[in-house]
Amino acid sequence: MKTFYATTPIYYVNDLPHIGHIYTTVVTDVATRFRRLAGEKTRFLTGTDEHGQNIEKAAAAQGITPIQLADRVVERYRELYRTFEIKNDDFIRTTEARHRLGVEALIARIEASGDLYTARHEGWYCASCEAFYTEKELEAEKRCPVHGTPTAWESEENVFFRLSKYAAPLLEHYERHPEFVRPESRLAEMVSFVEGGLMDLSVSRSKVKWGIPFPGHPGHVVYVWLDALANYITALGFGSSDADRYREFWDHPDAERVHFIGKDILRFHTVYWPAFLMSAGLPLPTTVWTHGWWLRDAKKVSKSVGNVVRPDQLVADFGADSLRYFLLREMAFGQDANFSDEAFLTRYNADLANDLGNTVSRVAALCRQSFGGTPSELPREGEVFAAAAAAEADWRAAMGECQFNRALEAVWKLLTAVNGHVVSQEPWKIRKEEGADSARLHRVLAAAAEGVRLCAVMLSPFLPAIGRRIFETFALPAADPAPADLAWGRLPLSKRMPEAPALFPRVDASVYLKENAAMTETPNPGGPAAPAPAPPADDRIAIEDFQKVRLRTAKIVAAERVPKSSKLMKLQVDLGDEQRQIVAGIAGVYEPETLVGRNVVVVANLKPAKLMGVESNGMVLAASVGEAGAPVLLDVPADVPPGSKVK
Ligand code: MSP
């Protein structure tokens, strides 16, 4: 029996959850709900990462102990999970005894492999990442490549893990299991990172007190990442006398072990974690699915930037399902997406209130008005039947590939087909001409209702509460659907249908935005941007002028900062039939490793120019966002080959 074990990263407890955190959990919830719906045995783990210097400091700043801080934040996570209907099977806290036992057992196995030794450790340390960086990785002025904050030179006697020994085995694993890191572009990033050579990793700390005591090294605690990563197996009982779950969901030939993480913690999950497991002789994760960042004004949503979007207001006003939908529909998994209040309201009104809500209430009202309930006869052919089969196939394929926005598009195609069917069949006319007993009327409305029911089944991993309300509207039990519910023909016939209020009451976006100045904690300076004035007529150009600009798609194959420049990035791009160097002013916003593998649009026929002494052969297109004009690269879907014309 195949098992599917999905985990989120476990969350730091020095910050309250914001939409970036919620996204990872919702994605994992959607993926596991889909697998349950597909009839697979699944287990879903999430939890909290409670040790380390940052938590020690955050608690001290609030005048409480680290565990008091953790208890408070954990309660907030639990509450939020209830609101968002997160159906996790387990919640692990790294301060639990079961976790400590598992970490000790893991370290004992790594030690037995001869992979631990003691030495002095010196290097540039970022306290926020709780990680050391090499000179090469640091930004100008020895700043952290993730946070942009200054790093500090640290020196202490530590236990080291022989990470360098695993560079070759890791590269071999990536080669043999390309599915290990997905999307593909992230795999390329890690291959080039490991090819650059791996240094041994210090895995104990003597300056930090808040952690798991390092076995055999009094005064040292376990490095937070070795501690935290182990949660994926300690939660299954690894290292305890009750390890049945571990054997079922991790150490089993039919187990699919999947992590869902954000790109900022890719290296920890795809280099350190598999190396620890290799050393311990334990199975590796099957796949590490990596998503992009939620941005606001082109910057990662995060507490340190001060632009967090908390979910509370949105949930109170629009319901948790609306936010779940927005997060999964707006972000193409793997890429960054911008969170804006306007985009949220547009999707709410257009997709949810109009497309989904109106279709459901229209079909339900037609059934109720005609028969007081569901129709009595359901056809097993016809346009809705065919559209449902096509939508289900597309939805299934997209869900399996974590293309959640595509899966939702497939459901929307079925909604469109249902609407088209109602409009073309004109059931109101049939009723007038043939009466409410007409078999044709029953068949027309039953096909529409069955189409709506199937939409609700496919939407239920995304919108569980709305799914249940749609089922109830069509005289079905208000429960999560079972695998058999995906088949055509489960609409109950001749059953009374209850009156149902609108699923998504429409909202006047401009009034809402005025009343709720901004949904972020720190309001946008200047508020929503005023529309740009229309260009004067004589500014316009002829099509021939535009055609002089040769726009092409290109794939970024390498990226590095231009020395001494805070803005310029040197890119090597592949244009299909040639590779060339372009310098782009994006280094203030993008990290080099996040650029490799991205598809972009370039101006291919610009005269060469030198920027800070570095030759540039073209220009990469980016939107200029906000008053500061922060660049946001224009993304091109992965399936468009490099060198394609853009016109
Ligand atoms: N505790 C570590 C993970 C340890 S896993 C063994 C950690 N915690 S975190 O709270 O900082 O982040 C948790 C998750 O939230 C990560 O996957 C991270 O990528 C995600 N996000 C935090 N901010 C984000 C955005 N702005 N956008 C999308 N997700 C981001 O890292």
Residues whose N, C-alpha, C, O or C-beta is under 5 A from the ligand:
A	BS01	MSP	P9 I10 Y11 Y12 G20 H21 T24 D49 A228 L229 I261 G262 K263 D264 I265 G292 W293 W294 K300 V301 S302
